[in-house]
Amino acid sequence: MTTVDYLNVSIHGYACELFVNGAPILRTPVDTPYTAIPSVSEWLVSGDNEIAVHIDAIAPPTAIVDPLSPRRLVVQRCVGPLGEVVPAGEDQVVDGLTFAPLPDDPPPTLPHRVAYSFRLPPGPTWAWQTAAVLSLDMATTAELFMFLDAFHADLVEGDIPGLLSRQRIKFAELAPLYGTTPEAARAALEQQFSELAKDGAWTVAPLRDEEVRLHLCCGGRVIEPRSARDDGPVFRGLAADGNAWSLPVFISRVGGMFEVVR
């Protein structure tokens, strides 16, 4: 049985971003209760690991209108079987963090960071761990935008083989981790894109350099391109059925070339 590490996240009253070993996993609004169970196996490493939450804003007490749901920030690292839904309250919790200041405690200075560390036994070494450390100088930024433009062009043209070729590391590393093969994972993604682009009735949002924010993470070894408008993925659009789609990507320089690693 394949097991995965995932987080059981429950946050209310805090606008924050959660990181695993420097990789951004999720962002939460300040005014809406937020729960999620993201898988994080692909960001965990042998030896020392860290899960951190960066708090950017705190809702005032008067904004928390539900007396049964006060401000809370709970992140639990859990282990569970791949593909199975764990009933609420039955998660196999390994460790985690809770940020629960007392009512009389002074508010923290923002931004505020809470984190905890843990160790894991030997496992695979991911390509992003040994990728080149990048700086967003003029030359690197120009090369990154060329890569993003080529990826975007593949999406616009529906060039599935081109898209898959840019994600070879992602498929090679994640497929066995999640109980499949690279070939099967590529076939599944190809099917998904075929459905999205059925009869050519789908759209890909324009990619404008001035609307892209390059976010360095994982010690500078990984870059996540985000929309400067809403912090979401830059690759997005509408599917043939009218529903919105988006494709988050994480990029590293591996062997001198930019590759989608996650």
C-alpha positions as a Markdown table, in Angstrom:
| # | Residue | x | y | z |
|---|---|---|---|---|
| 1 | Met | 0.0 | 0.0 | 0.0 |
| 2 | Thr | 1.3 | 3.4 | -1.0 |
| 3 | Thr | 1.2 | 6.0 | 1.8 |
| 4 | Val | 1.6 | 9.8 | 1.4 |
| 5 | Asp | 2.4 | 12.6 | 3.8 |
| 6 | Tyr | -0.2 | 15.3 | 3.8 |
| 7 | Leu | -1.2 | 18.3 | 5.9 |
| 8 | Asn | -4.4 | 18.8 | 7.7 |
| 9 | Val | -4.8 | 22.6 | 7.7 |
| 10 | Ser | -7.4 | 24.6 | 9.6 |
| 11 | Ile | -6.9 | 28.4 | 9.7 |
| 12 | His | -9.3 | 31.1 | 10.5 |
| 13 | Gly | -8.7 | 34.8 | 11.1 |
| 14 | Tyr | -5.1 | 34.8 | 9.7 |
| 15 | Ala | -3.9 | 35.8 | 6.3 |
| 16 | Cys | -0.9 | 33.7 | 5.8 |
| 17 | Glu | 1.2 | 31.5 | 3.6 |
| 18 | Leu | 2.4 | 27.9 | 4.4 |
| 19 | Phe | 5.7 | 26.5 | 3.3 |
| 20 | Val | 7.3 | 23.1 | 3.4 |
| 21 | Asn | 11.1 | 23.3 | 3.2 |
| 22 | Gly | 10.6 | 26.7 | 1.6 |
| 23 | Ala | 8.1 | 25.5 | -1.0 |
| 24 | Pro | 4.8 | 27.5 | -1.0 |
| 25 | Ile | 1.9 | 25.1 | -0.4 |
| 26 | Leu | -1.1 | 27.4 | 0.2 |
| 27 | Arg | -2.3 | 30.9 | 1.0 |
| 28 | Thr | -5.2 | 31.8 | 3.2 |
| 29 | Pro | -7.5 | 34.8 | 3.4 |
| 30 | Val | -7.9 | 36.8 | 6.6 |
| 31 | Asp | -11.7 | 36.9 | 6.5 |
| 32 | Thr | -12.8 | 33.3 | 5.6 |
| 33 | Pro | -12.3 | 30.0 | 7.5 |
| 34 | Tyr | -9.9 | 27.8 | 5.5 |
| 35 | Thr | -9.4 | 24.1 | 5.6 |
| 36 | Ala | -7.3 | 21.9 | 3.2 |
| 37 | Ile | -5.5 | 18.6 | 3.1 |
| 38 | Pro | -2.6 | 19.1 | 0.6 |
| 39 | Ser | -0.2 | 16.3 | -0.1 |
| 40 | Val | 3.4 | 17.3 | 0.6 |
| 41 | Ser | 5.4 | 14.1 | 0.0 |
| 42 | Glu | 7.2 | 15.6 | -3.0 |
| 43 | Trp | 8.6 | 18.5 | -0.9 |
| 44 | Leu | 9.9 | 16.4 | 2.0 |
| 45 | Val | 13.6 | 15.4 | 2.1 |
| 46 | Ser | 15.9 | 13.1 | 3.9 |
| 47 | Gly | 17.1 | 14.5 | 7.2 |
| 48 | Asp | 16.0 | 17.9 | 8.4 |
| 49 | Asn | 12.7 | 19.3 | 7.3 |
| 50 | Glu | 10.7 | 22.4 | 8.2 |
| 51 | Ile | 7.1 | 23.4 | 8.0 |
| 52 | Ala | 6.5 | 27.2 | 8.4 |
| 53 | Val | 3.6 | 29.6 | 8.4 |
| 54 | His | 4.2 | 33.3 | 7.6 |
| 55 | Ile | 1.3 | 35.4 | 9.0 |
| 56 | Asp | 0.7 | 38.7 | 7.2 |
| 57 | Ala | -2.5 | 39.9 | 8.7 |
| 58 | Ile | -4.8 | 39.1 | 11.7 |
| 59 | Ala | -8.5 | 39.6 | 11.8 |
| 60 | Pro | -9.7 | 41.7 | 14.7 |
| 61 | Pro | -11.8 | 39.9 | 17.3 |
| 62 | Thr | -14.9 | 41.7 | 16.1 |
| 63 | Ala | -14.5 | 40.2 | 12.7 |
| 64 | Ile | -14.8 | 36.6 | 14.1 |
| 65 | Val | -18.5 | 36.4 | 14.2 |
| 66 | Asp | -18.8 | 32.7 | 14.9 |
| 67 | Pro | -18.3 | 32.0 | 18.6 |
| 68 | Leu | -17.8 | 28.3 | 17.8 |
| 69 | Ser | -15.0 | 29.1 | 15.4 |
| 70 | Pro | -12.5 | 31.5 | 17.0 |
| 71 | Arg | -9.2 | 32.5 | 15.4 |
| 72 | Arg | -7.2 | 29.4 | 14.9 |
| 73 | Leu | -4.1 | 28.2 | 13.1 |
| 74 | Val | -3.5 | 24.5 | 13.2 |
| 75 | Val | -1.3 | 22.5 | 10.8 |
| 76 | Gln | -0.9 | 18.8 | 11.3 |
| 77 | Arg | 1.4 | 16.5 | 9.3 |
| 78 | Cys | -0.3 | 13.3 | 8.7 |
| 79 | Val | 0.3 | 10.0 | 7.0 |
| 80 | Gly | -2.4 | 8.1 | 5.1 |
| 81 | Pro | -3.1 | 5.6 | 2.3 |
| 82 | Leu | -2.9 | 7.1 | -1.2 |
| 83 | Gly | -6.2 | 7.8 | -2.8 |
| 84 | Glu | -8.3 | 7.1 | 0.3 |
| 85 | Val | -10.5 | 9.7 | 2.1 |
| 86 | Val | -9.7 | 9.7 | 5.8 |
| 87 | Pro | -12.8 | 10.4 | 7.9 |
| 88 | Ala | -12.7 | 13.6 | 9.9 |
| 89 | Gly | -10.9 | 13.1 | 13.2 |
| 90 | Glu | -9.3 | 9.8 | 12.1 |
| 91 | Asp | -6.1 | 11.2 | 10.6 |
| 92 | Gln | -2.9 | 9.6 | 11.6 |
| 93 | Val | -1.2 | 12.7 | 13.0 |
| 94 | Val | 2.6 | 12.6 | 13.1 |
| 95 | Asp | 3.4 | 16.1 | 14.3 |
| 96 | Gly | 2.4 | 19.7 | 13.6 |
| 97 | Leu | 2.1 | 23.2 | 14.9 |
| 98 | Thr | -0.6 | 25.3 | 16.6 |
| 99 | Phe | -0.5 | 29.1 | 16.9 |
| 100 | Ala | -2.9 | 29.9 | 19.8 |
| 101 | Pro | -1.9 | 33.1 | 21.7 |
| 102 | Leu | -3.9 | 33.8 | 24.8 |
| 103 | Pro | -6.5 | 36.5 | 24.7 |
| 104 | Asp | -4.4 | 38.8 | 26.9 |
| 105 | Asp | -1.2 | 38.3 | 24.9 |
| 106 | Pro | 0.0 | 41.3 | 22.9 |
| 107 | Pro | -0.5 | 40.9 | 19.2 |
| 108 | Pro | 2.6 | 39.7 | 17.3 |
| 109 | Thr | 4.6 | 42.1 | 15.1 |
| 110 | Leu | 3.7 | 41.4 | 11.5 |
| 111 | Pro | 4.8 | 39.7 | 9.5 |
| 112 | His | 5.1 | 36.9 | 12.0 |
| 113 | Arg | 6.6 | 33.5 | 11.4 |
| 114 | Val | 5.9 | 30.2 | 13.2 |
| 115 | Ala | 7.6 | 27.0 | 12.3 |
| 116 | Tyr | 8.7 | 23.6 | 13.5 |
| 117 | Ser | 11.4 | 21.1 | 12.3 |
| 118 | Phe | 11.5 | 17.3 | 12.1 |
| 119 | Arg | 13.8 | 14.6 | 10.7 |
| 120 | Leu | 13.0 | 11.9 | 8.2 |
| 121 | Pro | 14.9 | 8.7 | 7.3 |
| 122 | Pro | 16.8 | 8.4 | 4.0 |
| 123 | Gly | 14.7 | 8.7 | 0.9 |
| 124 | Pro | 15.0 | 10.0 | -2.7 |
| 125 | Thr | 17.0 | 13.1 | -3.5 |
| 126 | Trp | 14.9 | 15.4 | -5.7 |
| 127 | Ala | 16.2 | 17.2 | -8.6 |
| 128 | Trp | 15.2 | 20.6 | -7.1 |
| 129 | Gln | 17.4 | 19.8 | -4.0 |
| 130 | Thr | 20.6 | 19.9 | -6.1 |
| 131 | Ala | 19.5 | 22.4 | -8.7 |
| 132 | Ala | 21.4 | 25.6 | -9.3 |
| 133 | Val | 20.8 | 28.4 | -6.8 |
| 134 | Leu | 19.3 | 31.2 | -8.9 |
| 135 | Ser | 19.3 | 35.0 | -8.6 |
| 136 | Leu | 16.9 | 37.1 | -10.5 |
| 137 | Asp | 19.4 | 39.1 | -12.4 |
| 138 | Met | 18.6 | 40.6 | -15.8 |
| 139 | Ala | 20.0 | 37.6 | -17.8 |
| 140 | Thr | 18.3 | 34.9 | -15.7 |
| 141 | Thr | 15.0 | 36.8 | -15.7 |
| 142 | Ala | 15.1 | 37.1 | -19.5 |
| 143 | Glu | 15.9 | 33.4 | -19.9 |
| 144 | Leu | 13.0 | 32.5 | -17.5 |
| 145 | Phe | 10.6 | 34.6 | -19.5 |
| 146 | Met | 11.7 | 32.9 | -22.7 |
| 147 | Phe | 11.0 | 29.5 | -21.0 |
| 148 | Leu | 7.5 | 30.7 | -19.8 |
| 149 | Asp | 6.7 | 32.1 | -23.2 |
| 150 | Ala | 7.6 | 28.7 | -24.9 |
| 151 | Phe | 5.5 | 26.9 | -22.3 |
| 152 | His | 2.6 | 29.3 | -22.9 |
| 153 | Ala | 2.9 | 28.8 | -26.7 |
| 154 | Asp | 2.6 | 25.1 | -26.2 |
| 155 | Leu | -0.6 | 25.6 | -24.2 |
| 156 | Val | -2.1 | 28.0 | -26.8 |
| 157 | Glu | -1.3 | 25.6 | -29.7 |
| 158 | Gly | -2.4 | 22.5 | -27.8 |
| 159 | Asp | 1.1 | 21.0 | -28.2 |
| 160 | Ile | 0.7 | 18.3 | -25.7 |
| 161 | Pro | 4.1 | 16.5 | -26.5 |
| 162 | Gly | 5.8 | 19.9 | -26.1 |
| 163 | Leu | 4.2 | 20.4 | -22.7 |
| 164 | Leu | 5.1 | 16.9 | -21.6 |
| 165 | Ser | 8.7 | 17.3 | -22.7 |
| 166 | Arg | 9.1 | 20.3 | -20.4 |
| 167 | Gln | 7.8 | 18.3 | -17.4 |
| 168 | Arg | 9.9 | 15.1 | -17.7 |
| 169 | Ile | 11.5 | 15.5 | -14.3 |
| 170 | Lys | 8.1 | 16.1 | -12.6 |
| 171 | Phe | 6.7 | 12.9 | -14.1 |
| 172 | Ala | 9.8 | 10.9 | -13.3 |
| 173 | Glu | 9.9 | 11.9 | -9.7 |
| 174 | Leu | 6.2 | 12.1 | -8.8 |
| 175 | Ala | 4.8 | 9.1 | -10.6 |
| 176 | Pro | 6.5 | 6.4 | -8.4 |
| 177 | Leu | 5.9 | 8.5 | -5.3 |
| 178 | Tyr | 2.1 | 8.4 | -6.0 |
| 179 | Gly | 1.9 | 4.8 | -7.1 |
| 180 | Thr | 2.0 | 5.1 | -10.8 |
| 181 | Thr | 4.5 | 5.2 | -13.7 |
| 182 | Pro | 5.8 | 8.2 | -15.7 |
| 183 | Glu | 4.1 | 6.8 | -18.8 |
| 184 | Ala | 0.8 | 6.5 | -17.0 |
| 185 | Ala | 1.1 | 9.9 | -15.5 |
| 186 | Arg | 1.9 | 11.5 | -18.9 |
| 187 | Ala | -1.1 | 9.6 | -20.5 |
| 188 | Ala | -3.4 | 10.9 | -17.7 |
| 189 | Leu | -2.3 | 14.5 | -18.2 |
| 190 | Glu | -2.6 | 14.1 | -22.0 |
| 191 | Gln | -6.2 | 12.9 | -21.5 |
| 192 | Gln | -6.9 | 15.8 | -19.2 |
| 193 | Phe | -5.7 | 18.4 | -21.7 |
| 194 | Ser | -7.5 | 16.7 | -24.5 |
| 195 | Glu | -10.8 | 17.1 | -22.5 |
| 196 | Leu | -9.9 | 20.7 | -21.7 |
| 197 | Ala | -9.2 | 21.6 | -25.3 |
| 198 | Lys | -12.0 | 19.4 | -26.9 |
| 199 | Asp | -13.1 | 20.8 | -30.3 |
| 200 | Gly | -10.7 | 23.7 | -29.7 |
| 201 | Ala | -13.2 | 25.4 | -27.5 |
| 202 | Trp | -10.9 | 26.4 | -24.7 |
| 203 | Thr | -9.0 | 29.6 | -23.9 |
| 204 | Val | -5.5 | 30.3 | -22.5 |
| 205 | Ala | -5.1 | 33.6 | -20.8 |
| 206 | Pro | -2.5 | 35.9 | -22.3 |
| 207 | Leu | 1.0 | 35.9 | -20.7 |
| 208 | Arg | 2.3 | 39.4 | -20.2 |
| 209 | Asp | 5.7 | 39.8 | -18.6 |
| 210 | Glu | 4.7 | 42.8 | -16.6 |
| 211 | Glu | 1.9 | 40.8 | -15.0 |
| 212 | Val | 4.2 | 37.9 | -13.9 |
| 213 | Arg | 6.0 | 37.9 | -10.5 |
| 214 | Leu | 8.8 | 35.4 | -10.2 |
| 215 | His | 8.9 | 34.0 | -6.7 |
| 216 | Leu | 12.1 | 32.4 | -5.5 |
| 217 | Cys | 11.7 | 29.6 | -3.0 |
| 218 | Cys | 13.5 | 26.5 | -1.6 |
| 219 | Gly | 16.7 | 28.4 | -0.9 |
| 220 | Gly | 16.7 | 29.9 | -4.4 |
| 221 | Arg | 16.7 | 26.6 | -6.2 |
| 222 | Val | 13.0 | 26.8 | -7.3 |
| 223 | Ile | 11.0 | 29.5 | -9.0 |
| 224 | Glu | 7.2 | 29.8 | -8.9 |
| 225 | Pro | 5.8 | 32.2 | -11.5 |
| 226 | Arg | 2.7 | 34.0 | -10.1 |
| 227 | Ser | 0.2 | 36.5 | -11.4 |
| 228 | Ala | 1.0 | 40.0 | -10.1 |
| 229 | Arg | -2.8 | 40.6 | -10.1 |
| 230 | Asp | -4.0 | 37.9 | -7.7 |
| 231 | Asp | -0.9 | 35.8 | -6.8 |
| 232 | Gly | -2.4 | 32.8 | -8.6 |
| 233 | Pro | -0.8 | 30.6 | -11.3 |
| 234 | Val | 0.1 | 32.5 | -14.5 |
| 235 | Phe | -1.0 | 29.6 | -16.8 |
| 236 | Arg | -4.8 | 29.6 | -16.7 |
| 237 | Gly | -7.9 | 30.0 | -18.9 |
| 238 | Leu | -11.3 | 28.5 | -19.6 |
| 239 | Ala | -12.0 | 24.9 | -20.5 |
| 240 | Ala | -14.3 | 23.8 | -23.3 |
| 241 | Asp | -17.1 | 23.4 | -20.8 |
| 242 | Gly | -16.6 | 27.0 | -19.6 |
| 243 | Asn | -15.0 | 26.1 | -16.3 |
| 244 | Ala | -11.8 | 27.8 | -15.2 |
| 245 | Trp | -8.5 | 25.9 | -15.3 |
| 246 | Ser | -5.0 | 26.7 | -14.0 |
| 247 | Leu | -1.7 | 25.0 | -14.0 |
| 248 | Pro | 0.8 | 25.9 | -11.2 |
| 249 | Val | 4.4 | 25.2 | -12.1 |
| 250 | Phe | 7.7 | 25.2 | -10.2 |
| 251 | Ile | 10.8 | 25.6 | -12.2 |
| 252 | Ser | 14.5 | 24.8 | -11.5 |
| 253 | Arg | 17.7 | 24.9 | -13.5 |
| 254 | Val | 18.8 | 21.3 | -13.9 |
| 255 | Gly | 21.8 | 20.4 | -16.0 |
| 256 | Gly | 22.0 | 24.0 | -17.2 |
| 257 | Met | 18.4 | 23.9 | -18.5 |
| 258 | Phe | 15.2 | 25.2 | -17.0 |
| 259 | Glu | 12.8 | 22.4 | -16.2 |
| 260 | Val | 9.4 | 22.1 | -14.6 |
| 261 | Val | 10.1 | 20.0 | -11.5 |
| 262 | Arg | 6.7 | 20.2 | -9.8 |
